[in-house]
């Protein structure tokens, strides 16, 4: 349990350093005092998000063919996914 918690904390910290947490979870809202997700939660969510992208990559590519105007956002997300994978 300690190893899993430490791994989640490490990944969450690295995600925040690389500034890709906005792809994984919601950021702190301006009027709220506390963040929505802890560092541990961001680390776990990052791993889930990358797994989801790998699982549904064909469907996402088909959607990108339908809406080429969103390609820039898709490319930003894929860049974030590679940064997250480099952490794991």
PDB file of N, CA, C and O in Angstrom, chain B, residues numbered from 101:
ATOM      1  N   UNK B 101       0.826  -1.178   0.000  1.00  0.00           N
ATOM      2  CA  UNK B 101       0.000   0.000   0.000  1.00  0.00           C
ATOM      3  C   UNK B 101       0.880   1.256   0.000  1.00  0.00           C
ATOM      4  O   UNK B 101       0.576   2.246  -0.666  1.00  0.00           O
ATOM      5  N   UNK B 102       1.943   1.192   0.740  1.00  0.00           N
ATOM      6  CA  UNK B 102       2.850   2.335   0.804  1.00  0.00           C
ATOM      7  C   UNK B 102       3.503   2.596  -0.546  1.00  0.00           C
ATOM      8  O   UNK B 102       3.682   3.748  -0.940  1.00  0.00           O
ATOM      9  N   UNK B 103       3.858   1.530  -1.252  1.00  0.00           N
ATOM     10  CA  UNK B 103       4.482   1.693  -2.565  1.00  0.00           C
ATOM     11  C   UNK B 103       3.504   2.306  -3.565  1.00  0.00           C
ATOM     12  O   UNK B 103       3.886   3.169  -4.355  1.00  0.00           O
ATOM     13  N   UNK B 104       2.253   1.869  -3.536  1.00  0.00           N
ATOM     14  CA  UNK B 104       1.248   2.414  -4.453  1.00  0.00           C
ATOM     15  C   UNK B 104       1.003   3.894  -4.153  1.00  0.00           C
ATOM     16  O   UNK B 104       0.895   4.706  -5.072  1.00  0.00           O
ATOM     17  N   UNK B 105       0.917   4.238  -2.887  1.00  0.00           N
ATOM     18  CA  UNK B 105       0.690   5.629  -2.509  1.00  0.00           C
ATOM     19  C   UNK B 105       1.886   6.495  -2.917  1.00  0.00           C
ATOM     20  O   UNK B 105       1.714   7.588  -3.456  1.00  0.00           O
ATOM     21  N   UNK B 106       3.085   6.002  -2.659  1.00  0.00           N
ATOM     22  CA  UNK B 106       4.284   6.756  -3.032  1.00  0.00           C
ATOM     23  C   UNK B 106       4.366   6.946  -4.539  1.00  0.00           C
ATOM     24  O   UNK B 106       4.742   8.020  -5.008  1.00  0.00           O
ATOM     25  N   UNK B 107       4.020   5.922  -5.297  1.00  0.00           N
ATOM     26  CA  UNK B 107       4.038   6.016  -6.753  1.00  0.00           C
ATOM     27  C   UNK B 107       3.037   7.068  -7.240  1.00  0.00           C
ATOM     28  O   UNK B 107       3.354   7.867  -8.121  1.00  0.00           O
ATOM     29  N   UNK B 108       1.833   7.065  -6.668  1.00  0.00           N
ATOM     30  CA  UNK B 108       0.819   8.057  -7.039  1.00  0.00           C
ATOM     31  C   UNK B 108       1.256   9.476  -6.721  1.00  0.00           C
ATOM     32  O   UNK B 108       1.042  10.388  -7.520  1.00  0.00           O
ATOM     33  N   UNK B 109       1.862   9.666  -5.568  1.00  0.00           N
ATOM     34  CA  UNK B 109       2.356  10.988  -5.166  1.00  0.00           C
ATOM     35  C   UNK B 109       3.471  11.440  -6.114  1.00  0.00           C
ATOM     36  O   UNK B 109       3.487  12.590  -6.552  1.00  0.00           O
ATOM     37  N   UNK B 110       4.402  10.534  -6.429  1.00  0.00           N
ATOM     38  CA  UNK B 110       5.508  10.871  -7.320  1.00  0.00           C
ATOM     39  C   UNK B 110       4.986  11.275  -8.698  1.00  0.00           C
ATOM     40  O   UNK B 110       5.411  12.291  -9.248  1.00  0.00           O
ATOM     41  N   UNK B 111       4.069  10.488  -9.255  1.00  0.00           N
ATOM     42  CA  UNK B 111       3.534  10.792 -10.575  1.00  0.00           C
ATOM     43  C   UNK B 111       2.750  12.102 -10.566  1.00  0.00           C
ATOM     44  O   UNK B 111       2.866  12.898 -11.498  1.00  0.00           O
ATOM     45  N   UNK B 112       1.959  12.329  -9.529  1.00  0.00           N
ATOM     46  CA  UNK B 112       1.204  13.574  -9.429  1.00  0.00           C
ATOM     47  C   UNK B 112       2.098  14.791  -9.335  1.00  0.00           C
ATOM     48  O   UNK B 112       1.807  15.827  -9.933  1.00  0.00           O
ATOM     49  N   UNK B 113       3.179  14.675  -8.594  1.00  0.00           N
ATOM     50  CA  UNK B 113       4.132  15.776  -8.472  1.00  0.00           C
ATOM     51  C   UNK B 113       4.794  16.069  -9.814  1.00  0.00           C
ATOM     52  O   UNK B 113       4.946  17.228 -10.199  1.00  0.00           O
ATOM     53  N   UNK B 114       5.184  15.022 -10.515  1.00  0.00           N
ATOM     54  CA  UNK B 114       5.813  15.209 -11.821  1.00  0.00           C
ATOM     55  C   UNK B 114       4.831  15.801 -12.834  1.00  0.00           C
ATOM     56  O   UNK B 114       5.227  16.614 -13.669  1.00  0.00           O
ATOM     57  N   UNK B 115       3.562  15.407 -12.773  1.00  0.00           N
ATOM     58  CA  UNK B 115       2.557  15.971 -13.676  1.00  0.00           C
ATOM     59  C   UNK B 115       2.387  17.460 -13.439  1.00  0.00           C
ATOM     60  O   UNK B 115       2.241  18.234 -14.385  1.00  0.00           O
ATOM     61  N   UNK B 116       2.405  17.853 -12.196  1.00  0.00           N
ATOM     62  CA  UNK B 116       2.280  19.278 -11.877  1.00  0.00           C
ATOM     63  C   UNK B 116       3.515  20.051 -12.314  1.00  0.00           C
ATOM     64  O   UNK B 116       3.398  21.184 -12.779  1.00  0.00           O
ATOM     65  N   UNK B 117       4.697  19.458 -12.173  1.00  0.00           N
ATOM     66  CA  UNK B 117       5.921  20.125 -12.611  1.00  0.00           C
ATOM     67  C   UNK B 117       5.919  20.344 -14.123  1.00  0.00           C
ATOM     68  O   UNK B 117       6.346  21.391 -14.608  1.00  0.00           O
ATOM     69  N   UNK B 118       5.436  19.349 -14.856  1.00  0.00           N
ATOM     70  CA  UNK B 118       5.416  19.439 -16.317  1.00  0.00           C
ATOM     71  C   UNK B 118       4.186  20.174 -16.837  1.00  0.00           C
ATOM     72  O   UNK B 118       4.020  20.345 -18.044  1.00  0.00           O
ATOM     73  N   UNK B 119       3.333  20.603 -15.926  1.00  0.00           N
ATOM     74  CA  UNK B 119       2.144  21.406 -16.222  1.00  0.00           C
ATOM     75  C   UNK B 119       1.196  20.725 -17.206  1.00  0.00           C
ATOM     76  O   UNK B 119       0.700  21.355 -18.140  1.00  0.00           O
ATOM     77  N   UNK B 120       0.951  19.444 -16.990  1.00  0.00           N
ATOM     78  CA  UNK B 120      -0.014  18.719 -17.818  1.00  0.00           C
ATOM     79  C   UNK B 120      -1.202  18.234 -16.999  1.00  0.00           C
ATOM     80  O   UNK B 120      -2.002  17.437 -17.487  1.00  0.00           O
ATOM     81  N   UNK B 121      -1.326  18.700 -15.769  1.00  0.00           N
ATOM     82  CA  UNK B 121      -2.417  18.242 -14.935  1.00  0.00           C
ATOM     83  C   UNK B 121      -3.771  18.700 -15.452  1.00  0.00           C
ATOM     84  O   UNK B 121      -4.785  18.080 -15.130  1.00  0.00           O
ATOM     85  N   UNK B 122      -3.821  19.767 -16.244  1.00  0.00           N
ATOM     86  CA  UNK B 122      -5.099  20.249 -16.757  1.00  0.00           C
ATOM     87  C   UNK B 122      -5.728  19.248 -17.709  1.00  0.00           C
ATOM     88  O   UNK B 122      -6.940  19.278 -17.923  1.00  0.00           O
ATOM     89  N   UNK B 123      -4.927  18.362 -18.282  1.00  0.00           N
ATOM     90  CA  UNK B 123      -5.477  17.322 -19.145  1.00  0.00           C
ATOM     91  C   UNK B 123      -6.022  16.161 -18.332  1.00  0.00           C
ATOM     92  O   UNK B 123      -6.858  15.399 -18.820  1.00  0.00           O
ATOM     93  N   UNK B 124      -5.567  16.020 -17.119  1.00  0.00           N
ATOM     94  CA  UNK B 124      -5.908  14.878 -16.295  1.00  0.00           C
ATOM     95  C   UNK B 124      -7.085  15.165 -15.372  1.00  0.00           C
ATOM     96  O   UNK B 124      -7.995  14.344 -15.255  1.00  0.00           O
ATOM     97  N   UNK B 125      -7.077  16.306 -14.726  1.00  0.00           N
ATOM     98  CA  UNK B 125      -8.148  16.645 -13.786  1.00  0.00           C
ATOM     99  C   UNK B 125      -8.382  18.145 -13.792  1.00  0.00           C
ATOM    100  O   UNK B 125      -7.590  18.908 -14.345  1.00  0.00           O
ATOM    101  N   UNK B 126      -9.462  18.551 -13.181  1.00  0.00           N
ATOM    102  CA  UNK B 126      -9.776  19.977 -13.115  1.00  0.00           C
ATOM    103  C   UNK B 126      -8.779  20.702 -12.226  1.00  0.00           C
ATOM    104  O   UNK B 126      -8.284  20.162 -11.236  1.00  0.00           O
ATOM    105  N   UNK B 127      -8.507  21.913 -12.602  1.00  0.00           N
ATOM    106  CA  UNK B 127      -7.607  22.727 -11.794  1.00  0.00           C
ATOM    107  C   UNK B 127      -8.398  23.406 -10.679  1.00  0.00           C
ATOM    108  O   UNK B 127      -9.623  23.299 -10.612  1.00  0.00           O
ATOM    109  N   UNK B 128      -7.687  24.095  -9.821  1.00  0.00           N
ATOM    110  CA  UNK B 128      -8.319  24.836  -8.733  1.00  0.00           C
ATOM    111  C   UNK B 128      -9.148  25.971  -9.307  1.00  0.00           C
ATOM    112  O   UNK B 128      -8.695  26.701 -10.190  1.00  0.00           O
ATOM    113  N   UNK B 129     -10.345  26.112  -8.808  1.00  0.00           N
ATOM    114  CA  UNK B 129     -11.214  27.197  -9.252  1.00  0.00           C
ATOM    115  C   UNK B 129     -10.823  28.478  -8.528  1.00  0.00           C
ATOM    116  O   UNK B 129     -10.374  28.422  -7.383  1.00  0.00           O
ATOM    117  N   UNK B 130     -10.984  29.628  -9.171  1.00  0.00           N
ATOM    118  CA  UNK B 130     -10.504  30.888  -8.576  1.00  0.00           C
ATOM    119  C   UNK B 130     -11.113  31.226  -7.220  1.00  0.00           C
ATOM    120  O   UNK B 130     -10.420  31.762  -6.356  1.00  0.00           O
ATOM    121  N   UNK B 131     -12.383  30.927  -7.017  1.00  0.00           N
ATOM    122  CA  UNK B 131     -13.035  31.315  -5.762  1.00  0.00           C
ATOM    123  C   UNK B 131     -12.931  30.243  -4.682  1.00  0.00           C
ATOM    124  O   UNK B 131     -13.286  30.488  -3.529  1.00  0.00           O
ATOM    125  N   UNK B 132     -12.453  29.072  -5.043  1.00  0.00           N
ATOM    126  CA  UNK B 132     -12.316  27.996  -4.064  1.00  0.00           C
ATOM    127  C   UNK B 132     -10.987  28.113  -3.342  1.00  0.00           C
ATOM    128  O   UNK B 132      -9.993  28.586  -3.893  1.00  0.00           O
ATOM    129  N   UNK B 133     -10.997  27.679  -2.121  1.00  0.00           N
ATOM    130  CA  UNK B 133      -9.799  27.777  -1.298  1.00  0.00           C
ATOM    131  C   UNK B 133      -8.843  26.600  -1.537  1.00  0.00           C
ATOM    132  O   UNK B 133      -7.625  26.756  -1.451  1.00  0.00           O
ATOM    133  N   UNK B 134      -9.398  25.438  -1.833  1.00  0.00           N
ATOM    134  CA  UNK B 134      -8.593  24.231  -1.977  1.00  0.00           C
ATOM    135  C   UNK B 134      -8.668  23.675  -3.394  1.00  0.00           C
ATOM    136  O   UNK B 134      -9.611  23.956  -4.134  1.00  0.00           O
ATOM    137  N   UNK B 135      -7.670  22.890  -3.759  1.00  0.00           N
ATOM    138  CA  UNK B 135      -7.660  22.231  -5.057  1.00  0.00           C
ATOM    139  C   UNK B 135      -8.737  21.159  -5.111  1.00  0.00           C
ATOM    140  O   UNK B 135      -9.181  20.666  -4.074  1.00  0.00           O
ATOM    141  N   UNK B 136      -9.151  20.803  -6.306  1.00  0.00           N
ATOM    142  CA  UNK B 136     -10.144  19.749  -6.471  1.00  0.00           C
ATOM    143  C   UNK B 136      -9.559  18.375  -6.221  1.00  0.00           C
ATOM    144  O   UNK B 136     -10.214  17.530  -5.611  1.00  0.00           O
ATOM    145  N   UNK B 137      -8.345  18.133  -6.676  1.00  0.00           N
ATOM    146  CA  UNK B 137      -7.722  16.822  -6.552  1.00  0.00           C
ATOM    147  C   UNK B 137      -6.391  16.941  -5.824  1.00  0.00           C
ATOM    148  O   UNK B 137      -5.655  17.915  -5.986  1.00  0.00           O
ATOM    149  N   UNK B 138      -6.106  15.937  -5.027  1.00  0.00           N
ATOM    150  CA  UNK B 138      -4.820  15.903  -4.343  1.00  0.00           C
ATOM    151  C   UNK B 138      -3.734  15.484  -5.325  1.00  0.00           C
ATOM    152  O   UNK B 138      -4.024  15.073  -6.448  1.00  0.00           O
ATOM    153  N   UNK B 139      -2.512  15.590  -4.904  1.00  0.00           N
ATOM    154  CA  UNK B 139      -1.391  15.173  -5.739  1.00  0.00           C
ATOM    155  C   UNK B 139      -1.492  13.689  -6.043  1.00  0.00           C
ATOM    156  O   UNK B 139      -1.201  13.257  -7.159  1.00  0.00           O
ATOM    157  N   UNK B 140      -1.901  12.912  -5.058  1.00  0.00           N
ATOM    158  CA  UNK B 140      -2.090  11.469  -5.239  1.00  0.00           C
ATOM    159  C   UNK B 140      -3.175  11.198  -6.284  1.00  0.00           C
ATOM    160  O   UNK B 140      -2.990  10.357  -7.165  1.00  0.00           O
ATOM    161  N   UNK B 141      -4.295  11.901  -6.191  1.00  0.00           N
ATOM    162  CA  UNK B 141      -5.393  11.714  -7.144  1.00  0.00           C
ATOM    163  C   UNK B 141      -5.001  12.090  -8.558  1.00  0.00           C
ATOM    164  O   UNK B 141      -5.402  11.423  -9.512  1.00  0.00           O
ATOM    165  N   UNK B 142      -4.225  13.145  -8.706  1.00  0.00           N
ATOM    166  CA  UNK B 142      -3.764  13.566 -10.036  1.00  0.00           C
ATOM    167  C   UNK B 142      -2.852  12.489 -10.616  1.00  0.00           C
ATOM    168  O   UNK B 142      -2.925  12.204 -11.812  1.00  0.00           O
ATOM    169  N   UNK B 143      -2.003  11.891  -9.801  1.00  0.00           N
ATOM    170  CA  UNK B 143      -1.113  10.826 -10.271  1.00  0.00           C
ATOM    171  C   UNK B 143      -1.880   9.621 -10.760  1.00  0.00           C
ATOM    172  O   UNK B 143      -1.551   9.054 -11.802  1.00  0.00           O
ATOM    173  N   UNK B 144      -2.911   9.218 -10.013  1.00  0.00           N
ATOM    174  CA  UNK B 144      -3.729   8.070 -10.435  1.00  0.00           C
ATOM    175  C   UNK B 144      -4.543   8.394 -11.673  1.00  0.00           C
ATOM    176  O   UNK B 144      -4.663   7.564 -12.574  1.00  0.00           O
ATOM    177  N   UNK B 145      -5.099   9.584 -11.725  1.00  0.00           N
ATOM    178  CA  UNK B 145      -5.908   9.977 -12.878  1.00  0.00           C
ATOM    179  C   UNK B 145      -5.079  10.067 -14.145  1.00  0.00           C
ATOM    180  O   UNK B 145      -5.575   9.768 -15.231  1.00  0.00           O
ATOM    181  N   UNK B 146      -3.825  10.475 -14.024  1.00  0.00           N
ATOM    182  CA  UNK B 146      -2.944  10.551 -15.188  1.00  0.00           C
ATOM    183  C   UNK B 146      -2.727   9.189 -15.812  1.00  0.00           C
ATOM    184  O   UNK B 146      -2.748   9.043 -17.034  1.00  0.00           O
ATOM    185  N   UNK B 147      -2.521   8.200 -14.973  1.00  0.00           N
ATOM    186  CA  UNK B 147      -2.331   6.837 -15.474  1.00  0.00           C
ATOM    187  C   UNK B 147      -3.597   6.319 -16.141  1.00  0.00           C
ATOM    188  O   UNK B 147      -3.520   5.676 -17.188  1.00  0.00           O
ATOM    189  N   UNK B 148      -4.755   6.587 -15.558  1.00  0.00           N
ATOM    190  CA  UNK B 148      -6.028   6.175 -16.150  1.00  0.00           C
ATOM    191  C   UNK B 148      -6.251   6.859 -17.496  1.00  0.00           C
ATOM    192  O   UNK B 148      -6.712   6.230 -18.449  1.00  0.00           O
ATOM    193  N   UNK B 149      -5.924   8.141 -17.570  1.00  0.00           N
ATOM    194  CA  UNK B 149      -6.156   8.914 -18.783  1.00  0.00           C
ATOM    195  C   UNK B 149      -5.326   8.380 -19.947  1.00  0.00           C
ATOM    196  O   UNK B 149      -5.820   8.271 -21.069  1.00  0.00           O
ATOM    197  N   UNK B 150      -4.066   8.048 -19.677  1.00  0.00           N
ATOM    198  CA  UNK B 150      -3.199   7.508 -20.729  1.00  0.00           C
ATOM    199  C   UNK B 150      -3.696   6.140 -21.175  1.00  0.00           C
ATOM    200  O   UNK B 150      -3.691   5.838 -22.368  1.00  0.00           O
ATOM    201  N   UNK B 151      -4.123   5.312 -20.231  1.00  0.00           N
ATOM    202  CA  UNK B 151      -4.671   3.999 -20.588  1.00  0.00           C
ATOM    203  C   UNK B 151      -5.918   4.147 -21.446  1.00  0.00           C
ATOM    204  O   UNK B 151      -6.110   3.391 -22.398  1.00  0.00           O
ATOM    205  N   UNK B 152      -6.754   5.104 -21.120  1.00  0.00           N
ATOM    206  CA  UNK B 152      -7.967   5.365 -21.900  1.00  0.00           C
ATOM    207  C   UNK B 152      -7.604   5.784 -23.325  1.00  0.00           C
ATOM    208  O   UNK B 152      -8.217   5.311 -24.283  1.00  0.00           O
ATOM    209  N   UNK B 153      -6.624   6.657 -23.470  1.00  0.00           N
ATOM    210  CA  UNK B 153      -6.206   7.100 -24.805  1.00  0.00           C
ATOM    211  C   UNK B 153      -5.676   5.943 -25.634  1.00  0.00           C
ATOM    212  O   UNK B 153      -5.957   5.854 -26.830  1.00  0.00           O
ATOM    213  N   UNK B 154      -4.913   5.061 -25.011  1.00  0.00           N
ATOM    214  CA  UNK B 154      -4.386   3.909 -25.733  1.00  0.00           C
ATOM    215  C   UNK B 154      -5.509   2.969 -26.169  1.00  0.00           C
ATOM    216  O   UNK B 154      -5.486   2.431 -27.276  1.00  0.00           O
ATOM    217  N   UNK B 155      -6.482   2.781 -25.295  1.00  0.00           N
ATOM    218  CA  UNK B 155      -7.580   1.858 -25.570  1.00  0.00           C
ATOM    219  C   UNK B 155      -8.478   2.367 -26.697  1.00  0.00           C
ATOM    220  O   UNK B 155      -8.925   1.579 -27.530  1.00  0.00           O
ATOM    221  N   UNK B 156      -8.744   3.659 -26.734  1.00  0.00           N
ATOM    222  CA  UNK B 156      -9.688   4.228 -27.695  1.00  0.00           C
ATOM    223  C   UNK B 156      -9.014   5.094 -28.753  1.00  0.00           C
ATOM    224  O   UNK B 156      -9.634   6.022 -29.274  1.00  0.00           O
ATOM    225  N   UNK B 157      -7.775   4.810 -29.075  1.00  0.00           N
ATOM    226  CA  UNK B 157      -7.041   5.646 -30.025  1.00  0.00           C
ATOM    227  C   UNK B 157      -7.661   5.616 -31.423  1.00  0.00           C
ATOM    228  O   UNK B 157      -7.696   6.645 -32.098  1.00  0.00           O
ATOM    229  N   UNK B 158      -8.146   4.467 -31.863  1.00  0.00           N
ATOM    230  CA  UNK B 158      -8.761   4.395 -33.195  1.00  0.00           C
ATOM    231  C   UNK B 158     -10.014   5.255 -33.284  1.00  0.00           C
ATOM    232  O   UNK B 158     -10.216   5.958 -34.274  1.00  0.00           O
ATOM    233  N   UNK B 159     -10.856   5.205 -32.257  1.00  0.00           N
ATOM    234  CA  UNK B 159     -12.077   5.999 -32.248  1.00  0.00           C
ATOM    235  C   UNK B 159     -11.769   7.490 -32.223  1.00  0.00           C
ATOM    236  O   UNK B 159     -12.441   8.281 -32.885  1.00  0.00           O
ATOM    237  N   UNK B 160     -10.753   7.868 -31.461  1.00  0.00           N
ATOM    238  CA  UNK B 160     -10.379   9.274 -31.376  1.00  0.00           C
ATOM    239  C   UNK B 160      -9.853   9.767 -32.727  1.00  0.00           C
ATOM    240  O   UNK B 160     -10.160  10.884 -33.143  1.00  0.00           O
ATOM    241  N   UNK B 161      -9.070   8.944 -33.405  1.00  0.00           N
ATOM    242  CA  UNK B 161      -8.561   9.330 -34.717  1.00  0.00           C
ATOM    243  C   UNK B 161      -9.697   9.487 -35.736  1.00  0.00           C
ATOM    244  O   UNK B 161      -9.645  10.373 -36.588  1.00  0.00           O
ATOM    245  N   UNK B 162     -10.707   8.642 -35.652  1.00  0.00           N
ATOM    246  CA  UNK B 162     -11.866   8.774 -36.542  1.00  0.00           C
ATOM    247  C   UNK B 162     -12.610  10.076 -36.260  1.00  0.00           C
ATOM    248  O   UNK B 162     -13.053  10.751 -37.189  1.00  0.00           O
ATOM    249  N   UNK B 163     -12.748  10.428 -34.992  1.00  0.00           N
ATOM    250  CA  UNK B 163     -13.397  11.686 -34.644  1.00  0.00           C
ATOM    251  C   UNK B 163     -12.591  12.880 -35.145  1.00  0.00           C
ATOM    252  O   UNK B 163     -13.166  13.884 -35.564  1.00  0.00           O
ATOM    253  N   UNK B 164     -11.286  12.779 -35.104  1.00  0.00           N
ATOM    254  CA  UNK B 164     -10.442  13.875 -35.586  1.00  0.00           C
ATOM    255  C   UNK B 164     -10.589  14.070 -37.093  1.00  0.00           C
ATOM    256  O   UNK B 164     -10.454  15.188 -37.590  1.00  0.00           O
ATOM    257  N   UNK B 165     -10.861  13.005 -37.811  1.00  0.00           N
ATOM    258  CA  UNK B 165     -11.092  13.137 -39.250  1.00  0.00           C
ATOM    259  C   UNK B 165     -12.393  13.881 -39.528  1.00  0.00           C
ATOM    260  O   UNK B 165     -12.518  14.559 -40.547  1.00  0.00           O
ATOM    261  N   UNK B 166     -13.363  13.754 -38.620  1.00  0.00           N
ATOM    262  CA  UNK B 166     -14.644  14.443 -38.783  1.00  0.00           C
ATOM    263  C   UNK B 166     -14.554  15.922 -38.439  1.00  0.00           C
ATOM    264  O   UNK B 166     -15.271  16.736 -39.022  1.00  0.00           O
ATOM    265  N   UNK B 167     -13.682  16.283 -37.501  1.00  0.00           N
ATOM    266  CA  UNK B 167     -13.560  17.678 -37.074  1.00  0.00           C
ATOM    267  C   UNK B 167     -12.101  18.123 -37.152  1.00  0.00           C
ATOM    268  O   UNK B 167     -11.409  18.156 -36.134  1.00  0.00           O
ATOM    269  N   UNK B 168     -11.633  18.463 -38.341  1.00  0.00           N
ATOM    270  CA  UNK B 168     -10.230  18.872 -38.482  1.00  0.00           C
ATOM    271  C   UNK B 168      -9.900  20.183 -37.762  1.00  0.00           C
ATOM    272  O   UNK B 168      -8.729  20.456 -37.498  1.00  0.00           O
ATOM    273  N   UNK B 169     -10.896  20.985 -37.447  1.00  0.00           N
ATOM    274  CA  UNK B 169     -10.623  22.246 -36.755  1.00  0.00           C
ATOM    275  C   UNK B 169     -10.150  22.022 -35.315  1.00  0.00           C
ATOM    276  O   UNK B 169      -9.575  22.924 -34.705  1.00  0.00           O
ATOM    277  N   UNK B 170     -10.387  20.840 -34.779  1.00  0.00           N
ATOM    278  CA  UNK B 170      -9.972  20.523 -33.403  1.00  0.00           C
ATOM    279  C   UNK B 170      -8.628  19.802 -33.347  1.00  0.00           C
ATOM    280  O   UNK B 170      -8.194  19.384 -32.273  1.00  0.00           O
ATOM    281  N   UNK B 171      -7.973  19.655 -34.482  1.00  0.00           N
ATOM    282  CA  UNK B 171      -6.720  18.904 -34.545  1.00  0.00           C
ATOM    283  C   UNK B 171      -5.643  19.487 -33.634  1.00  0.00           C
ATOM    284  O   UNK B 171      -4.863  18.739 -33.045  1.00  0.00           O
ATOM    285  N   UNK B 172      -5.591  20.799 -33.515  1.00  0.00           N
ATOM    286  CA  UNK B 172      -4.574  21.430 -32.656  1.00  0.00           C
ATOM    287  C   UNK B 172      -4.738  20.996 -31.205  1.00  0.00           C
ATOM    288  O   UNK B 172      -3.752  20.719 -30.522  1.00  0.00           O
ATOM    289  N   UNK B 173      -5.977  20.938 -30.735  1.00  0.00           N
ATOM    290  CA  UNK B 173      -6.234  20.514 -29.349  1.00  0.00           C
ATOM    291  C   UNK B 173      -5.892  19.035 -29.163  1.00  0.00           C
ATOM    292  O   UNK B 173      -5.373  18.630 -28.123  1.00  0.00           O
ATOM    293  N   UNK B 174      -6.192  18.248 -30.180  1.00  0.00           N
ATOM    294  CA  UNK B 174      -5.863  16.820 -30.148  1.00  0.00           C
ATOM    295  C   UNK B 174      -4.347  16.641 -30.051  1.00  0.00           C
ATOM    296  O   UNK B 174      -3.867  15.810 -29.281  1.00  0.00           O
ATOM    297  N   UNK B 175      -3.603  17.411 -30.821  1.00  0.00           N
ATOM    298  CA  UNK B 175      -2.150  17.309 -30.797  1.00  0.00           C
ATOM    299  C   UNK B 175      -1.580  17.742 -29.452  1.00  0.00           C
ATOM    300  O   UNK B 175      -0.606  17.155 -28.979  1.00  0.00           O
ATOM    301  N   UNK B 176      -2.168  18.755 -28.830  1.00  0.00           N
ATOM    302  CA  UNK B 176      -1.734  19.178 -27.497  1.00  0.00           C
ATOM    303  C   UNK B 176      -1.978  18.061 -26.482  1.00  0.00           C
ATOM    304  O   UNK B 176      -1.138  17.794 -25.622  1.00  0.00           O
ATOM    305  N   UNK B 177      -3.136  17.417 -26.594  1.00  0.00           N
ATOM    306  CA  UNK B 177      -3.446  16.314 -25.695  1.00  0.00           C
ATOM    307  C   UNK B 177      -2.520  15.133 -25.885  1.00  0.00           C
ATOM    308  O   UNK B 177      -2.124  14.490 -24.913  1.00  0.00           O
ATOM    309  N   UNK B 178      -2.173  14.841 -27.124  1.00  0.00           N
ATOM    310  CA  UNK B 178      -1.262  13.728 -27.391  1.00  0.00           C
ATOM    311  C   UNK B 178       0.147  14.050 -26.879  1.00  0.00           C
ATOM    312  O   UNK B 178       0.856  13.159 -26.411  1.00  0.00           O
ATOM    313  N   UNK B 179       0.545  15.306 -26.968  1.00  0.00           N
ATOM    314  CA  UNK B 179       1.846  15.712 -26.409  1.00  0.00           C
ATOM    315  C   UNK B 179       1.836  15.527 -24.889  1.00  0.00           C
ATOM    316  O   UNK B 179       2.809  15.052 -24.304  1.00  0.00           O
ATOM    317  N   UNK B 180       0.725  15.910 -24.266  1.00  0.00           N
ATOM    318  CA  UNK B 180       0.609  15.727 -22.816  1.00  0.00           C
ATOM    319  C   UNK B 180       0.643  14.238 -22.466  1.00  0.00           C
ATOM    320  O   UNK B 180       1.236  13.852 -21.459  1.00  0.00           O
ATOM    321  N   UNK B 181       0.013  13.406 -23.288  1.00  0.00           N
ATOM    322  CA  UNK B 181       0.003  11.971 -23.038  1.00  0.00           C
ATOM    323  C   UNK B 181       1.415  11.399 -23.103  1.00  0.00           C
ATOM    324  O   UNK B 181       1.773  10.546 -22.292  1.00  0.00           O
ATOM    325  N   UNK B 182       2.214  11.856 -24.052  1.00  0.00           N
ATOM    326  CA  UNK B 182       3.600  11.351 -24.125  1.00  0.00           C
ATOM    327  C   UNK B 182       4.415  11.811 -22.926  1.00  0.00           C
ATOM    328  O   UNK B 182       5.275  11.076 -22.442  1.00  0.00           O
ATOM    329  N   UNK B 183       4.150  13.035 -22.436  1.00  0.00           N
ATOM    330  CA  UNK B 183       4.851  13.492 -21.229  1.00  0.00           C
ATOM    331  C   UNK B 183       4.452  12.653 -20.016  1.00  0.00           C
ATOM    332  O   UNK B 183       5.292  12.321 -19.179  1.00  0.00           O
ATOM    333  N   UNK B 184       3.179  12.316 -19.929  1.00  0.00           N
ATOM    334  CA  UNK B 184       2.697  11.499 -18.811  1.00  0.00           C
ATOM    335  C   UNK B 184       3.287  10.096 -18.893  1.00  0.00           C
ATOM    336  O   UNK B 184       3.670   9.523 -17.873  1.00  0.00           O
ATOM    337  N   UNK B 185       3.362   9.540 -20.103  1.00  0.00           N
ATOM    338  CA  UNK B 185       3.949   8.207 -20.262  1.00  0.00           C
ATOM    339  C   UNK B 185       5.432   8.204 -19.911  1.00  0.00           C
ATOM    340  O   UNK B 185       5.949   7.201 -19.419  1.00  0.00           O
ATOM    341  N   UNK B 186       6.111   9.301 -20.156  1.00  0.00           N
ATOM    342  CA  UNK B 186       7.531   9.356 -19.822  1.00  0.00           C
ATOM    343  C   UNK B 186       7.755   9.341 -18.305  1.00  0.00           C
ATOM    344  O   UNK B 186       8.814   8.928 -17.833  1.00  0.00           O
ATOM    345  N   UNK B 187       6.770   9.784 -17.560  1.00  0.00           N
ATOM    346  CA  UNK B 187       6.866   9.781 -16.103  1.00  0.00           C
ATOM    347  C   UNK B 187       6.709   8.361 -15.548  1.00  0.00           C
ATOM    348  O   UNK B 187       7.416   7.956 -14.625  1.00  0.00           O
ATOM    349  N   UNK B 188       5.769   7.618 -16.131  1.00  0.00           N
ATOM    350  CA  UNK B 188       5.440   6.281 -15.612  1.00  0.00           C
ATOM    351  C   UNK B 188       6.541   5.291 -15.811  1.00  0.00           C
ATOM    352  O   UNK B 188       6.404   4.130 -15.425  1.00  0.00           O
TER     353      UNK B 188
END
